[in-house]
Amino acid sequence: TPKKETPKTTSRVPAPETGVTYKVQISAAHREVGAPYFAERHNFNGDFSIERHEGWIKYVTGRFGEYRSARDQRQQFVNGGHNFPGPFVTAYNNGDRITVQEALMISNQKWAQ
């Protein structure tokens, strides 16, 4: 008799963020919504993560090592007609949110419009 294979279950734990990284914040709200909301309301089926900060639920996407890449992604969201309420680039140092200006100074990158 053939041996039954047991399905492998793997849980993906994101690696801890180290160094300076950039993401794009696509929305913020006081209540949590899921992927169906973004698919229906913003025609967006991409991955996003949730950050809770001072009573706000902030929705961010991407993880970039360079400011320019995050800026380009933000512009693609604008050009793509997703109607996000003013998407903008956010910055992190070892996973902690900091200002983009601080991140650019730490990483010695130039700001570009």
N, CA, C and O atoms as a Tinker XYZ file with bonds, in Angstrom:
   452  protein
     1  N      0.850000   -1.192000    0.000000    73     2
     2  CA     0.000000    0.000000    0.000000    64     1     3
     3  C      0.889000    1.247000    0.000000    63     2     4     5
     4  O      1.906000    1.287000    0.692000    81     3
     5  N      0.500000    2.270000   -0.782000    73     3     6
     6  CA     1.310000    3.496000   -0.811000    64     5     7
     7  C      1.251000    4.217000    0.531000    63     6     8     9
     8  O      0.222000    4.249000    1.207000    81     7
     9  N      2.364000    4.778000    0.878000    73     7    10
    10  CA     2.457000    5.506000    2.152000    64     9    11
    11  C      1.733000    6.850000    2.015000    63    10    12    13
    12  O      1.940000    7.589000    1.052000    81    11
    13  N      0.895000    7.141000    2.984000    73    11    14
    14  CA     0.173000    8.420000    2.960000    64    13    15
    15  C      1.113000    9.537000    3.352000    63    14    16    17
    16  O      1.844000    9.448000    4.339000    81    15
    17  N      1.076000   10.589000    2.555000    73    15    18
    18  CA     1.898000   11.756000    2.893000    64    17    19
    19  C      1.074000   12.712000    3.733000    63    18    20    21
    20  O     -0.073000   13.024000    3.409000    81    19
    21  N      1.670000   13.165000    4.800000    73    19    22
    22  CA     0.967000   14.153000    5.612000    64    21    23
    23  C      1.307000   15.533000    5.066000    63    22    24    25
    24  O      2.475000   15.840000    4.830000    81    23
    25  N      0.292000   16.361000    4.865000    73    23    26
    26  CA     0.575000   17.698000    4.333000    64    25    27
    27  C      1.444000   18.493000    5.308000    63    26    28    29
    28  O      1.233000   18.474000    6.520000    81    27
    29  N      2.406000   19.178000    4.749000    73    27    30
    30  CA     3.300000   19.982000    5.584000    64    29    31
    31  C      2.659000   21.343000    5.813000    63    30    32    33
    32  O      2.238000   22.025000    4.879000    81    31
    33  N      2.600000   21.705000    7.059000    73    31    34
    34  CA     2.084000   23.027000    7.381000    64    33    35
    35  C      3.264000   23.895000    7.794000    63    34    36    37
    36  O      4.042000   23.550000    8.683000    81    35
    37  N      3.366000   25.012000    7.130000    73    35    38
    38  CA     4.443000   25.933000    7.474000    64    37    39
    39  C      3.835000   27.279000    7.809000    63    38    40    41
    40  O      2.984000   27.797000    7.086000    81    39
    41  N      4.279000   27.821000    8.894000    73    39    42
    42  CA     3.838000   29.169000    9.228000    64    41    43
    43  C      4.997000   30.104000    8.903000    63    42    44    45
    44  O      6.145000   29.842000    9.260000    81    43
    45  N      4.680000   31.179000    8.234000    73    43    46
    46  CA     5.719000   32.107000    7.815000    64    45    47
    47  C      5.848000   33.216000    8.840000    63    46    48    49
    48  O      4.938000   34.029000    9.003000    81    47
    49  N      6.954000   33.251000    9.514000    73    47    50
    50  CA     7.217000   34.310000   10.477000    64    49    51
    51  C      8.147000   35.299000    9.788000    63    50    52    53
    52  O      9.249000   34.931000    9.381000    81    51
    53  N      7.713000   36.554000    9.653000    73    51    54
    54  CA     8.590000   37.506000    8.974000    64    53    55
    55  C      9.890000   37.704000    9.750000    63    54    56    57
    56  O      9.904000   37.730000   10.981000    81    55
    57  N     10.957000   37.840000    9.014000    73    55    58
    58  CA    12.254000   38.092000    9.643000    64    57    59
    59  C     12.226000   39.456000   10.308000    63    58    60    61
    60  O     11.569000   40.371000    9.812000    81    59
    61  N     12.929000   39.608000   11.424000    73    59    62
    62  CA    12.954000   40.924000   12.063000    64    61    63
    63  C     13.578000   41.950000   11.123000    63    62    64    65
    64  O     14.543000   41.665000   10.413000    81    63
    65  N     13.006000   43.137000   11.137000    73    63    66
    66  CA    13.513000   44.190000   10.262000    64    65    67
    67  C     14.768000   44.792000   10.879000    63    66    68    69
    68  O     14.782000   45.195000   12.042000    81    67
    69  N     15.803000   44.840000   10.082000    73    67    70
    70  CA    17.045000   45.450000   10.549000    64    69    71
    71  C     17.434000   46.559000    9.590000    63    70    72    73
    72  O     17.127000   46.506000    8.399000    81    71
    73  N     18.110000   47.559000   10.120000    73    71    74
    74  CA    18.546000   48.677000    9.298000    64    73    75
    75  C     17.397000   49.584000    8.915000    63    74    76    77
    76  O     16.315000   49.520000    9.498000    81    75
    77  N     17.641000   50.427000    7.932000    73    75    78
    78  CA    16.646000   51.388000    7.470000    64    77    79
    79  C     15.832000   50.779000    6.334000    63    78    80    81
    80  O     16.390000   50.279000    5.357000    81    79
    81  N     14.507000   50.825000    6.469000    73    79    82
    82  CA    13.614000   50.349000    5.416000    64    81    83
    83  C     12.525000   51.387000    5.185000    63    82    84    85
    84  O     12.268000   52.248000    6.027000    81    83
    85  N     11.895000   51.280000    4.021000    73    83    86
    86  CA    10.823000   52.202000    3.629000    64    85    87
    87  C      9.623000   51.387000    3.187000    63    86    88    89
    88  O      9.763000   50.312000    2.604000    81    87
    89  N      8.428000   51.919000    3.477000    73    87    90
    90  CA     7.170000   51.304000    3.049000    64    89    91
    91  C      6.278000   52.421000    2.519000    63    90    92    93
    92  O      6.632000   53.598000    2.590000    81    91
    93  N      5.119000   52.040000    1.986000    73    91    94
    94  CA     4.147000   53.023000    1.532000    64    93    95
    95  C      2.880000   52.857000    2.356000    63    94    96    97
    96  O      2.282000   51.781000    2.373000    81    95
    97  N      2.468000   53.930000    3.044000    73    95    98
    98  CA     1.206000   53.892000    3.779000    64    97    99
    99  C      0.101000   54.214000    2.795000    63    98   100   101
   100  O      0.119000   55.258000    2.144000    81    99
   101  N     -0.882000   53.292000    2.688000    73    99   102
   102  CA    -1.950000   53.467000    1.710000    64   101   103
   103  C     -3.247000   53.960000    2.338000    63   102   104   105
   104  O     -4.126000   54.468000    1.641000    81   103
   105  N     -3.366000   53.810000    3.658000    73   103   106
   106  CA    -4.603000   54.251000    4.309000    64   105   107
   107  C     -4.409000   54.242000    5.822000    63   106   108   109
   108  O     -3.482000   53.619000    6.339000    81   107
   109  N     -5.289000   54.936000    6.512000    73   107   110
   110  CA    -5.334000   54.909000    7.971000    64   109   111
   111  C     -6.797000   55.053000    8.385000    63   110   112   113
   112  O     -7.567000   55.775000    7.750000    81   111
   113  N     -7.164000   54.361000    9.449000    73   111   114
   114  CA    -8.553000   54.391000    9.896000    64   113   115
   115  C     -8.598000   54.117000   11.392000    63   114   116   117
   116  O     -7.587000   53.791000   12.014000    81   115
   117  N     -9.797000   54.258000   11.955000    73   115   118
   118  CA    -9.978000   53.948000   13.369000    64   117   119
   119  C    -10.551000   52.549000   13.569000    63   118   120   121
   120  O    -10.650000   52.069000   14.698000    81   119
   121  N    -10.930000   51.891000   12.462000    73   119   122
   122  CA   -11.390000   50.509000   12.579000    64   121   123
   123  C    -10.665000   49.670000   11.541000    63   122   124   125
   124  O    -10.241000   50.159000   10.494000    81   123
   125  N    -10.538000   48.382000   11.870000    73   123   126
   126  CA    -9.783000   47.484000   11.009000    64   125   127
   127  C    -10.650000   46.953000    9.876000    63   126   128   129
   128  O    -11.787000   46.531000   10.090000    81   127
   129  N    -10.097000   46.982000    8.671000    73   127   130
   130  CA   -10.759000   46.388000    7.506000    64   129   131
   131  C     -9.797000   45.377000    6.897000    63   130   132   133
   132  O     -8.595000   45.412000    7.161000    81   131
   133  N    -10.329000   44.484000    6.087000    73   131   134
   134  CA    -9.503000   43.432000    5.514000    64   133   135
   135  C     -9.282000   43.602000    4.029000    63   134   136   137
   136  O     -9.625000   44.627000    3.438000    81   135
   137  N     -8.701000   42.572000    3.441000    73   135   138
   138  CA    -8.372000   42.584000    2.013000    64   137   139
   139  C     -9.596000   42.810000    1.122000    63   138   140   141
   140  O     -9.480000   43.521000    0.124000    81   139
   141  N    -10.774000   42.233000    1.438000    73   139   142
   142  CA   -11.934000   42.479000    0.558000    64   141   143
   143  C    -12.276000   43.965000    0.430000    63   142   144   145
   144  O    -12.703000   44.414000   -0.634000    81   143
   145  N    -12.092000   44.722000    1.503000    73   143   146
   146  CA   -12.348000   46.164000    1.465000    64   145   147
   147  C    -11.430000   46.841000    0.445000    63   146   148   149
   148  O    -11.884000   47.640000   -0.374000    81   147
   149  N    -10.134000   46.514000    0.502000    73   147   150
   150  CA    -9.189000   47.144000   -0.421000    64   149   151
   151  C     -9.428000   46.692000   -1.857000    63   150   152   153
   152  O     -9.234000   47.469000   -2.792000    81   151
   153  N     -9.847000   45.443000   -2.038000    73   151   154
   154  CA   -10.139000   44.942000   -3.388000    64   153   155
   155  C    -11.342000   45.681000   -3.972000    63   154   156   157
   156  O    -11.313000   46.108000   -5.126000    81   155
   157  N    -12.401000   45.831000   -3.167000    73   155   158
   158  CA   -13.629000   46.455000   -3.660000    64   157   159
   159  C    -13.498000   47.975000   -3.748000    63   158   160   161
   160  O    -13.858000   48.569000   -4.764000    81   159
   161  N    -12.997000   48.594000   -2.712000    73   159   162
   162  CA   -12.969000   50.048000   -2.637000    64   161   163
   163  C    -11.834000   50.669000   -3.457000    63   162   164   165
   164  O    -12.000000   51.736000   -4.049000    81   163
   165  N    -10.659000   49.979000   -3.489000    73   163   166
   166  CA    -9.489000   50.581000   -4.115000    64   165   167
   167  C     -8.923000   49.757000   -5.269000    63   166   168   169
   168  O     -7.866000   50.082000   -5.808000    81   167
   169  N     -9.635000   48.681000   -5.651000    73   167   170
   170  CA    -9.150000   47.812000   -6.732000    64   169   171
   171  C     -7.694000   47.410000   -6.472000    63   170   172   173
   172  O     -6.855000   47.434000   -7.373000    81   171
   173  N     -7.417000   47.040000   -5.213000    73   171   174
   174  CA    -6.068000   46.677000   -4.793000    64   173   175
   175  C     -6.097000   45.286000   -4.173000    63   174   176   177
   176  O     -6.787000   45.048000   -3.182000    81   175
   177  N     -5.334000   44.368000   -4.775000    73   175   178
   178  CA    -5.285000   42.994000   -4.282000    64   177   179
   179  C     -3.909000   42.629000   -3.740000    63   178   180   181
   180  O     -3.623000   41.453000   -3.517000    81   179
   181  N     -3.060000   43.620000   -3.528000    73   179   182
   182  CA    -1.706000   43.371000   -3.053000    64   181   183
   183  C     -1.651000   43.105000   -1.561000    63   182   184   185
   184  O     -2.641000   43.258000   -0.846000    81   183
   185  N     -0.482000   42.708000   -1.109000    73   183   186
   186  CA    -0.256000   42.467000    0.310000    64   185   187
   187  C     -0.145000   43.794000    1.055000    63   186   188   189
   188  O      0.309000   44.799000    0.509000    81   187
   189  N     -0.568000   43.770000    2.301000    73   187   190
   190  CA    -0.389000   44.942000    3.165000    64   189   191
   191  C     -0.254000   44.446000    4.589000    63   190   192   193
   192  O     -0.635000   43.319000    4.908000    81   191
   193  N      0.287000   45.288000    5.435000    73   191   194
   194  CA     0.342000   44.951000    6.850000    64   193   195
   195  C     -0.302000   46.079000    7.637000    63   194   196   197
   196  O     -0.521000   47.178000    7.128000    81   195
   197  N     -0.596000   45.775000    8.882000    73   195   198
   198  CA    -1.310000   46.714000    9.745000    64   197   199
   199  C     -0.394000   47.150000   10.876000    63   198   200   201
   200  O      0.271000   46.330000   11.508000    81   199
   201  N     -0.371000   48.448000   11.120000    73   199   202
   202  CA     0.353000   49.001000   12.259000    64   201   203
   203  C     -0.648000   49.762000   13.116000    63   202   204   205
   204  O     -1.470000   50.520000   12.601000    81   203
   205  N     -0.575000   49.556000   14.416000    73   203   206
   206  CA    -1.442000   50.299000   15.335000    64   205   207
   207  C     -0.617000   51.377000   16.001000    63   206   208   209
   208  O      0.445000   51.101000   16.560000    81   207
   209  N     -1.116000   52.637000   15.943000    73   207   210
   210  CA    -0.334000   53.747000   16.475000    64   209   211
   211  C     -1.267000   54.862000   16.930000    63   210   212   213
   212  O     -2.010000   55.421000   16.122000    81   211
   213  N     -1.232000   55.183000   18.202000    73   211   214
   214  CA    -2.009000   56.288000   18.781000    64   213   215
   215  C     -3.484000   56.262000   18.373000    63   214   216   217
   216  O     -4.038000   57.281000   17.959000    81   215
   217  N     -4.109000   55.100000   18.493000    73   215   218
   218  CA    -5.529000   54.979000   18.188000    64   217   219
   219  C     -5.846000   54.805000   16.711000    63   218   220   221
   220  O     -7.010000   54.630000   16.353000    81   219
   221  N     -4.857000   54.848000   15.862000    73   219   222
   222  CA    -5.049000   54.686000   14.422000    64   221   223
   223  C     -4.606000   53.296000   13.991000    63   222   224   225
   224  O     -3.686000   52.715000   14.567000    81   223
   225  N     -5.266000   52.783000   12.984000    73   223   226
   226  CA    -4.833000   51.557000   12.319000    64   225   227
   227  C     -4.295000   52.002000   10.969000    63   226   228   229
   228  O     -5.029000   52.536000   10.137000    81   227
   229  N     -3.004000   51.775000   10.762000    73   227   230
   230  CA    -2.342000   52.249000    9.546000    64   229   231
   231  C     -2.023000   51.051000    8.657000    63   230   232   233
   232  O     -1.496000   50.035000    9.111000    81   231
   233  N     -2.357000   51.201000    7.383000    73   231   234
   234  CA    -2.162000   50.132000    6.404000    64   233   235
   235  C     -0.960000   50.480000    5.546000    63   234   236   237
   236  O     -0.944000   51.512000    4.875000    81   235
   237  N      0.047000   49.615000    5.569000    73   235   238
   238  CA     1.277000   49.866000    4.817000    64   237   239
   239  C      1.580000   48.672000    3.923000    63   238   240   241
   240  O      1.149000   47.551000    4.191000    81   239
   241  N      2.326000   48.934000    2.859000    73   239   242
   242  CA     2.677000   47.874000    1.917000    64   241   243
   243  C      4.107000   48.051000    1.440000    63   242   244   245
   244  O      4.651000   49.155000    1.438000    81   243
   245  N      4.701000   46.938000    1.037000    73   243   246
   246  CA     6.063000   46.964000    0.525000    64   245   247
   247  C      7.093000   46.992000    1.627000    63   246   248   249
   248  O      6.782000   47.184000    2.803000    81   247
   249  N      8.324000   46.796000    1.215000    73   247   250
   250  CA     9.470000   46.895000    2.135000    64   249   251
   251  C     10.687000   47.131000    1.254000    63   250   252   253
   252  O     11.160000   46.225000    0.569000    81   251
   253  N     11.177000   48.339000    1.283000    73   251   254
   254  CA    12.225000   48.762000    0.367000    64   253   255
   255  C     13.458000   49.211000    1.139000    63   254   256   257
   256  O     13.350000   49.803000    2.214000    81   255
   257  N     14.613000   48.929000    0.588000    73   255   258
   258  CA    15.859000   49.369000    1.188000    64   257   259
   259  C     16.259000   50.762000    0.752000    63   258   260   261
   260  O     17.122000   51.393000    1.363000    81   259
   261  N     15.617000   51.244000   -0.323000    73   259   262
   262  CA    15.939000   52.580000   -0.834000    64   261   263
   263  C     14.685000   53.435000   -0.882000    63   262   264   265
   264  O     13.611000   52.973000   -1.266000    81   263
   265  N     14.840000   54.679000   -0.488000    73   263   266
   266  CA    13.731000   55.625000   -0.523000    64   265   267
   267  C     13.151000   55.726000   -1.924000    63   266   268   269
   268  O     11.932000   55.732000   -2.096000    81   267
   269  N     14.027000   55.805000   -2.932000    73   267   270
   270  CA    13.593000   55.998000   -4.321000    64   269   271
   271  C     12.625000   54.890000   -4.758000    63   270   272   273
   272  O     11.654000   55.165000   -5.463000    81   271
   273  N     12.879000   53.652000   -4.351000    73   271   274
   274  CA    12.009000   52.532000   -4.725000    64   273   275
   275  C     10.622000   52.680000   -4.092000    63   274   276   277
   276  O      9.607000   52.422000   -4.740000    81   275
   277  N     10.586000   53.094000   -2.835000    73   275   278
   278  CA     9.305000   53.296000   -2.152000    64   277   279
   279  C      8.551000   54.453000   -2.798000    63   278   280   281
   280  O      7.336000   54.380000   -2.985000    81   279
   281  N      9.272000   55.524000   -3.138000    73   279   282
   282  CA     8.656000   56.674000   -3.803000    64   281   283
   283  C      8.060000   56.258000   -5.140000    63   282   284   285
   284  O      6.956000   56.680000   -5.486000    81   283
   285  N      8.787000   55.429000   -5.901000    73   283   286
   286  CA     8.273000   54.959000   -7.193000    64   285   287
   287  C      7.015000   54.121000   -7.003000    63   286   288   289
   288  O      6.076000   54.221000   -7.793000    81   287
   289  N      6.989000   53.292000   -5.957000    73   287   290
   290  CA     5.804000   52.479000   -5.672000    64   289   291
   291  C      4.620000   53.380000   -5.324000    63   290   292   293
   292  O      3.504000   53.146000   -5.788000    81   291
   293  N      4.857000   54.394000   -4.519000    73   291   294
   294  CA     3.793000   55.334000   -4.171000    64   293   295
   295  C      3.221000   55.967000   -5.442000    63   294   296   297
   296  O      2.005000   56.086000   -5.591000    81   295
   297  N      4.099000   56.368000   -6.345000    73   295   298
   298  CA     3.651000   57.006000   -7.583000    64   297   299
   299  C      2.862000   56.030000   -8.453000    63   298   300   301
   300  O      1.910000   56.428000   -9.124000    81   299
   301  N      3.249000   54.764000   -8.445000    73   299   302
   302  CA     2.501000   53.755000   -9.208000    64   301   303
   303  C      1.090000   53.595000   -8.655000    63   302   304   305
   304  O      0.144000   53.389000   -9.414000    81   303
   305  N      0.946000   53.691000   -7.323000    73   303   306
   306  CA    -0.392000   53.626000   -6.738000    64   305   307
   307  C     -1.240000   54.807000   -7.189000    63   306   308   309
   308  O     -2.419000   54.645000   -7.502000    81   307
   309  N     -0.642000   55.994000   -7.224000    73   307   310
   310  CA    -1.365000   57.196000   -7.665000    64   309   311
   311  C     -1.753000   57.044000   -9.132000    63   310   312   313
   312  O     -2.904000   57.265000   -9.506000    81   311
   313  N     -0.779000   56.665000   -9.958000    73   311   314
   314  CA    -1.026000   56.521000  -11.399000    64   313   315
   315  C     -1.982000   55.374000  -11.703000    63   314   316   317
   316  O     -2.687000   55.403000  -12.712000    81   315
   317  N     -2.009000   54.358000  -10.830000    73   315   318
   318  CA    -2.846000   53.184000  -11.057000    64   317   319
   319  C     -4.308000   53.410000  -10.746000    63   318   320   321
   320  O     -5.124000   52.514000  -10.962000    81   319
   321  N     -4.667000   54.591000  -10.241000    73   319   322
   322  CA    -6.065000   54.915000   -9.986000    64   321   323
   323  C     -6.680000   54.169000   -8.813000    63   322   324   325
   324  O     -7.885000   53.920000   -8.808000    81   323
   325  N     -5.878000   53.809000   -7.823000    73   323   326
   326  CA    -6.418000   53.081000   -6.670000    64   325   327
   327  C     -7.194000   53.986000   -5.712000    63   326   328   329
   328  O     -7.900000   53.496000   -4.831000    81   327
   329  N     -7.069000   55.282000   -5.879000    73   327   330
   330  CA    -7.780000   56.244000   -5.025000    64   329   331
   331  C     -7.502000   56.051000   -3.547000    63   330   332   333
   332  O     -8.399000   56.192000   -2.717000    81   331
   333  N     -6.241000   55.725000   -3.215000    73   331   334
   334  CA    -5.871000   55.714000   -1.808000    64   333   335
   335  C     -5.865000   57.156000   -1.332000    63   334   336   337
   336  O     -5.532000   58.055000   -2.104000    81   335
   337  N     -6.229000   57.401000   -0.063000    73   335   338
   338  CA    -6.256000   58.776000    0.438000    64   337   339
   339  C     -4.853000   59.309000    0.716000    63   338   340   341
   340  O     -4.396000   59.320000    1.859000    81   339
   341  N     -4.187000   59.745000   -0.330000    73   339   342
   342  CA    -2.858000   60.346000   -0.164000    64   341   343
   343  C     -1.794000   59.378000    0.290000    63   342   344   345
   344  O     -1.239000   59.556000    1.374000    81   343
   345  N     -1.481000   58.343000   -0.507000    73   343   346
   346  CA    -0.429000   57.411000   -0.090000    64   345   347
   347  C      0.902000   58.146000    0.063000    63   346   348   349
   348  O      1.198000   59.073000   -0.691000    81   347
   349  N      1.696000   57.724000    1.041000    73   347   350
   350  CA     2.980000   58.380000    1.245000    64   349   351
   351  C      4.006000   57.391000    1.775000    63   350   352   353
   352  O      3.654000   56.330000    2.290000    81   351
   353  N      5.273000   57.747000    1.645000    73   351   354
   354  CA     6.373000   56.886000    2.068000    64   353   355
   355  C      6.571000   57.017000    3.575000    63   354   356   357
   356  O      6.564000   58.118000    4.125000    81   355
   357  N      6.749000   55.870000    4.230000    73   355   358
   358  CA     7.079000   55.827000    5.650000    64   357   359
   359  C      8.458000   55.198000    5.798000    63   358   360   361
   360  O      8.916000   54.478000    4.911000    81   359
   361  N      9.118000   55.471000    6.916000    73   359   362
   362  CA    10.480000   54.977000    7.119000    64   361   363
   363  C     10.610000   54.311000    8.478000    63   362   364   365
   364  O      9.885000   54.638000    9.418000    81   363
   365  N     11.547000   53.370000    8.569000    73   363   366
   366  CA    11.749000   52.580000    9.779000    64   365   367
   367  C     13.236000   52.370000   10.003000    63   366   368   369
   368  O     14.013000   52.259000    9.054000    81   367
   369  N     13.617000   52.320000   11.259000    73   367   370
   370  CA    14.981000   51.956000   11.629000    64   369   371
   371  C     14.875000   50.776000   12.579000    63   370   372   373
   372  O     14.366000   50.917000   13.691000    81   371
   373  N     15.351000   49.614000   12.150000    73   371   374
   374  CA    15.223000   48.370000   12.922000    64   373   375
   375  C     13.774000   48.100000   13.330000    63   374   376   377
   376  O     13.506000   47.636000   14.438000    81   375
   377  N     12.839000   48.398000   12.413000    73   375   378
   378  CA    11.425000   48.123000   12.638000    64   377   379
   379  C     10.658000   49.228000   13.342000    63   378   380   381
   380  O      9.430000   49.170000   13.411000    81   379
   381  N     11.352000   50.238000   13.869000    73   379   382
   382  CA    10.682000   51.352000   14.549000    64   381   383
   383  C     10.455000   52.481000   13.556000    63   382   384   385
   384  O     11.360000   52.861000   12.814000    81   383
   385  N      9.228000   53.016000   13.550000    73   383   386
   386  CA     8.901000   54.077000   12.600000    64   385   387
   387  C      9.639000   55.360000   12.971000    63   386   388   389
   388  O      9.623000   55.795000   14.123000    81   387
   389  N     10.279000   55.950000   11.976000    73   387   390
   390  CA    10.994000   57.221000   12.138000    64   389   391
   391  C     10.602000   58.111000   10.967000    63   390   392   393
   392  O      9.882000   57.670000   10.071000    81   391
   393  N     11.061000   59.344000   10.961000    73   391   394
   394  CA    10.734000   60.219000    9.835000    64   393   395
   395  C     11.594000   59.837000    8.632000    63   394   396   397
   396  O     12.683000   59.283000    8.779000    81   395
   397  N     11.088000   60.140000    7.455000    73   395   398
   398  CA    11.846000   59.881000    6.235000    64   397   399
   399  C     13.159000   60.656000    6.271000    63   398   400   401
   400  O     14.194000   60.154000    5.834000    81   399
   401  N     13.114000   61.876000    6.791000    73   399   402
   402  CA    14.335000   62.680000    6.870000    64   401   403
   403  C     15.389000   61.987000    7.731000    63   402   404   405
   404  O     16.563000   61.947000    7.363000    81   403
   405  N     14.972000   61.438000    8.885000    73   403   406
   406  CA    15.916000   60.711000    9.746000    64   405   407
   407  C     16.488000   59.507000    9.010000    63   406   408   409
   408  O     17.688000   59.241000    9.078000    81   407
   409  N     15.629000   58.783000    8.310000    73   407   410
   410  CA    16.071000   57.589000    7.595000    64   409   411
   411  C     17.081000   57.937000    6.509000    63   410   412   413
   412  O     18.073000   57.232000    6.323000    81   411
   413  N     16.822000   59.024000    5.799000    73   411   414
   414  CA    17.738000   59.426000    4.733000    64   413   415
   415  C     19.091000   59.813000    5.312000    63   414   416   417
   416  O     20.127000   59.516000    4.718000    81   415
   417  N     19.091000   60.473000    6.467000    73   415   418
   418  CA    20.362000   60.854000    7.100000    64   417   419
   419  C     21.115000   59.604000    7.571000    63   418   420   421
   420  O     22.321000   59.485000    7.357000    81   419
   421  N     20.402000   58.679000    8.210000    73   419   422
   422  CA    21.040000   57.461000    8.720000    64   421   423
   423  C     21.642000   56.657000    7.573000    63   422   424   425
   424  O     22.765000   56.164000    7.673000    81   423
   425  N     20.885000   56.529000    6.478000    73   423   426
   426  CA    21.311000   55.668000    5.377000    64   425   427
   427  C     22.123000   56.421000    4.329000    63   426   428   429
   428  O     22.590000   55.830000    3.355000    81   427
   429  N     22.290000   57.717000    4.530000    73   427   430
   430  CA    23.066000   58.545000    3.600000    64   429   431
   431  C     22.495000   58.488000    2.184000    63   430   432   433
   432  O     23.239000   58.415000    1.207000    81   431
   433  N     21.151000   58.523000    2.087000    73   431   434
   434  CA    20.478000   58.553000    0.776000    64   433   435
   435  C     19.956000   59.954000    0.536000    63   434   436   437
   436  O     19.755000   60.733000    1.469000    81   435
   437  N     19.741000   60.256000   -0.722000    73   435   438
   438  CA    19.230000   61.571000   -1.091000    64   437   439
   439  C     17.717000   61.526000   -1.283000    63   438   440   441
   440  O     17.157000   60.546000   -1.775000    81   439
   441  N     17.076000   62.622000   -0.876000    73   439   442
   442  CA    15.634000   62.753000   -1.092000    64   441   443
   443  C     15.417000   63.105000   -2.545000    63   442   444   445
   444  O     16.158000   63.910000   -3.109000    81   443
   445  N     14.417000   62.516000   -3.152000    73   443   446
   446  CA    14.094000   62.817000   -4.552000    64   445   447
   447  C     12.594000   62.948000   -4.670000    63   446   448   449
   448  O     11.846000   62.159000   -4.091000    81   447
   449  N     12.153000   63.937000   -5.413000    73   447   450
   450  CA    10.714000   64.173000   -5.554000    64   449   451
   451  C     10.104000   63.208000   -6.532000    63   450   452
   452  O      8.899000   63.258000   -6.778000    81   451
